[in-house]
Amino acid sequence: MTRVATPDERAAPSGPQILFAGWNRWTPRPWRRPELPGAWLLTYTSAGRGGYRVGAAQITPGPGDVVLARHSAAVEHAAPGPDGWDHLYARFDPWPAWRPSAAFERVAEGLYVAHVRLGPTRQRIEDALRRLVADVRARDAAEALTGIRGKKANAARRASGGLRELALMALREVFLLIDEDPLESGRLDPRVVGALQVITDDLAAPHDVASLAKTAGLSESRFWHLFREQVGAPPQRAIRLLRLQRSALRLVYTSDAIATIAEENGFGSNFDFSRQFRRNYGVSPRKYRERFRTPELPPATARAAARTPKTSA
């Protein structure tokens, strides 16, 4: 017998679309049902921990976790921990017959989670979601102009359609990266994957070769050589580049003070952060923010315009 797709699995009459998208920093807050429309809610945790539950089933997604919650399910979410919850989100109506891939673990009816293991994959997912948010905001602005008569209205409609497609492409990219992560991590030594998880779960921690080697169960020398062979950079250089990439995203997409960004990404001082940032990006953090903090400019374009980061130690 042919299976009939449920309303949540079918696209909306207007086709697949992203209704809302944004970035939230929640202080601890109680359980509540998501209220905004959209057949599905996707969240990506960048820091802290969130909470989702359906009946007795409950998960607490942390950094690198992607959660899918179906609107028609009795899903509640919260920020239960003392440290709050930083997350990007998108509410969307899916493509025809779309459903979560095998990379997502089914927690309960209408609730799924994917654990992204690799730091570089996490960074690419966050980058894609921030581009998605920028495209949705620009789309909404363009649609607000369609009430203007004449040529400007037509131009606004064309811009809105293009931005709608860009946002959907970014969402597709996120799903492809989630599917790719277990395949990519399977090519790496599990001890290196474990070290990368430790690093990316808390970029501000004082990671060093000795502690990472102990986590991996290897001597410092063996760990250093294995990490460099598989990742393409020594541990301390990889840590520095991950911290700088995360900092660059926050400079463009948040209003956080530069001192806060430096501290929360593991830099010892503003001076150290500015020195390393200038060395890799060619400008100071403040100049980088001024140059690239344009709502219509996606981060990938911004980085292409910037000087390619150096890889020397």
Phi, psi and omega in degrees: 000136181288131180280133178266129181294142176287163179303326181287337181272340178274151176291157175294160181306327180277002180095175179298138180200157174257118185275316180219152175203150180182190180229131181237142168238102183263133164281169180310131179215153186284174179292141177201158177277135173301140189250331185289156181285176184120129183299329182225149172244125175250133173230143175238124182272123177260333179200158180072202179218140174254186177214137174227144176209147172227108185061235180274347180279132184215143174227155177234082183299138177243192183306130179090357181269138177245126182245138172244127179235126180278136187297324184282348178277158182277062184267135173241153175224161185200171168243086191280338186274166181289340185270358180079192187209118174258125181207151170261147182218156174215132174254125188217154166262133192274178172286161180305132177062015179292146172205159181303140182283177181293345178291342180266133174273131178279116180272317180198175179301118178085008181224123184225152178219142175238131179260108180275121191269321189273134179303313179299323178293319177302317181296320180292323178294315179297319178300313181297320180291324178291325173296319178301313180300315180297320180293321180294319179295318178293323176300314181298322178294319179295320180293330179293339181270353184291348177283348178284134183285156171087206189297323182296323179296317179296319179295321179296321178296318179296317179297318180298316179297318179295318180292326176299316179293321178298319179296318178294323176297321178295322178294318176300319179300319178301313181295322178295319179295321178296318179293328183282332188303311180296328177292318180292316181293333178293340179276347182261155174298131182305331180289326175289319177301316179299319179295319178296323177295317179299318181295309187284338177292334180208084182295338183280346182292152182280069181294137173220169184299322182298313182290321179292321178296321178296319177299320181280348181073032181233163171291159181300318182294314181295318180297315182302313182291320180294316180298313181296321181296319186271325183269332180095005178205150176297159184306311185293326177291318179298318179298315181298316182293322177295319178296318181292321178297315179297320180296319180298319177298317181292327176297321183280322192249003175227167175258015181300144177297146181300323179297322178294316178299317179299312183295317185282354175247015168089014178270138187292334182199165175299322180297314179297317179298311182298320180296312181291322180296315179297321180298323184270326185249353175084354178221166177286161176305319181296315179295322178299315179298315181296323185285321190248359181276071177239123186306325184278352186262111180288154184300326180297320177294320180299317182289327178294327180283335181280165177292135181300131180301141175287157179243007179286152182289000000 
